[in-house]
Amino acid sequence: MMMNKQERLENRLQPKIAEFREGRQTLILSTLSADGFPHISYAPFVRLADGYYILISEIAEHTQNLLMNPNLSFMLLEDEQNSKQIFARHRLTYKANAEVIARESESWAQALPALEARFGEIITNLSGLSDFRLFRIEPQTGRYVKGFGQAYTVNGNDDIDFVYLEPGHKQITKEA
């Protein structure tokens, strides 16, 4: 059976997206303050089947913002020193929603051991503090940028929806 162009693209890119994502340990978070200003921060994460999990303190501004407004954007970004071209760093960005996970819930029971496996004893220590909250972040729509002219719209499951940059970058032409 012949695969269409979309299927070939997904088969090629989904493993690259997964490898890129697994190579990152932190999410760059963009939340909104009560007065409507964007706030940028970061948090270590673990990804499970139903979303990304972060354990953050109520003392932090991003936590207060998420408690007031669960809408956010987040980014996974290639490290500068690993980038072949600083203007075209690999990145995966999403619009997303966050929800607080109750300590007694099944989600807490699954996410905490996964965070501990990834980050060690610090998770045990932080989760024992009353001001730390576990959030599940559910990605909605996003964009995977692999380089110049290589941007793809993705859904929350990292499925490729379509090539974003059409017709792409254009050269400035000099007028006579």
Phi, psi and omega in degrees: 000133181280137175271142175281172183302319180299314180296319179297318179298312179298315180298328179280318188272327183303317177295326178293319178296315180298316179296318178299311182299316182291339177279355179256149177245346183230150171260137169270119186257140171237113180241170179247133177281170180302327180270013172085008179271139176291144177232129180251140181202192177213163175205139171297150185219164165229141179255127174244179185302328185259010176146188179261138180244135177228145178245111187225155184274143174298340179291331183287142180300320181296327178293314177301318179298315181293328177293327179277320185219109185283358179278137180204170167240151173218158183223140166252130190228135176299139177296142181303315185292341179265354185281132175286329182219113185298333179279352184225045179298140176297140179202154177229118182238149181220147158274141187207171174234145180242147173222144177285137179256126180291142181301329184272001188277163175297321179298319177299314183297334178269320187285321183298312177298326178293318175296318179297320179296326183277322188241353174087201189299335179305324180295317177301315181294312182293320182292343176277355178267136187292339182273355180272132181241143174263128176243142168257127179251121181255111179291144178254273177243152183206189181217133174251122179247120184257349182159187179302129178067016181232067179244135185228135174281134181232157174263186184296342178262012182067020173285139180281124176271311176190165177287128186277315186275088173234122007270004178101188180291150181235139177286140174285131179258139180275132178272145182283000000 
